[in-house]
């Protein structure tokens, strides 16, 4: 479903593996926080080559983590993977070289986002990275309307009806609360990251690379 809803999703997943390959450090942990069915986890599994690396995939839905474990077993990956059913806000990030938040932070209450990013930053090794993918909004109303219209057109092109789009919007109202790109950048800086870079954007969906 997410592939039909998020433009560029498959590209982001594929490139998360490449980024993890570049930034993973030997004998460190790579985290996929809010892993769902493990798409980002599997992408990292296919690319990370550093010895002693372990991937920790976390989601708070038991059905998701069970299915994620099954998919990882089927993939017969050559790296240790721990799948954990937990609230990502309760996870202590340790000895991490790569942390992924793939369309996850937007579901955390805005007042709790900085604390989570600070926890992640604290658990990252020097030179470690956070890969943060999010739906964004815009301060300019005209740009916001234009990007939202393009997103709706994308979903219609992928088979969604007007009713399905409306129902999805209602279901996510006050649940998915997007920030502007500027808000994300400022929060990452406040959390302690020395720099953050926009490496992907399609319409109102982006991915940033934040470096400790």
Secondary structure as the mmCIF struct_conf table of DSSP 4:
data_model
#
loop_
_struct_conf.conf_type_id
_struct_conf.id
_struct_conf.beg_label_comp_id
_struct_conf.beg_label_asym_id
_struct_conf.beg_label_seq_id
_struct_conf.end_label_comp_id
_struct_conf.end_label_asym_id
_struct_conf.end_label_seq_id
HELX_RH_AL_P HELX_RH_AL_P1 UNK A 2 UNK A 5
BEND BEND1 UNK A 6 UNK A 6
TURN_TY1_P TURN_TY1_P1 UNK A 7 UNK A 8
HELX_RH_AL_P HELX_RH_AL_P2 UNK A 9 UNK A 23
TURN_TY1_P TURN_TY1_P2 UNK A 26 UNK A 27
STRN STRN1 UNK A 29 UNK A 33
TURN_TY1_P TURN_TY1_P3 UNK A 34 UNK A 34
TURN_TY1_P TURN_TY1_P4 UNK A 36 UNK A 38
HELX_RH_AL_P HELX_RH_AL_P3 UNK A 39 UNK A 47
TURN_TY1_P TURN_TY1_P5 UNK A 51 UNK A 52
STRN STRN2 UNK A 54 UNK A 59
BEND BEND2 UNK A 60 UNK A 60
HELX_RH_AL_P HELX_RH_AL_P4 UNK A 62 UNK A 75
TURN_TY1_P TURN_TY1_P6 UNK A 76 UNK A 76
BEND BEND3 UNK A 78 UNK A 79
STRN STRN3 UNK A 80 UNK A 85
BEND BEND4 UNK A 86 UNK A 86
HELX_RH_3T_P HELX_RH_3T_P1 UNK A 88 UNK A 90
BEND BEND5 UNK A 95 UNK A 95
STRN STRN4 UNK A 96 UNK A 102
BEND BEND6 UNK A 103 UNK A 103
HELX_RH_3T_P HELX_RH_3T_P2 UNK A 105 UNK A 107
BEND BEND7 UNK A 108 UNK A 108
HELX_RH_AL_P HELX_RH_AL_P5 UNK A 110 UNK A 123
STRN STRN5 UNK A 124 UNK A 137
BEND BEND8 UNK A 139 UNK A 140
HELX_RH_AL_P HELX_RH_AL_P6 UNK A 141 UNK A 157
TURN_TY1_P TURN_TY1_P7 UNK A 158 UNK A 159
HELX_RH_AL_P HELX_RH_AL_P7 UNK A 162 UNK A 172
TURN_TY1_P TURN_TY1_P8 UNK A 173 UNK A 175
BEND BEND9 UNK A 176 UNK A 176
STRN STRN6 UNK A 179 UNK A 180
HELX_RH_AL_P HELX_RH_AL_P8 UNK A 181 UNK A 191
TURN_TY1_P TURN_TY1_P9 UNK A 192 UNK A 192
BEND BEND10 UNK A 194 UNK A 194
STRN STRN7 UNK A 195 UNK A 202
TURN_TY1_P TURN_TY1_P10 UNK A 203 UNK A 204
STRN STRN8 UNK A 205 UNK A 211
#
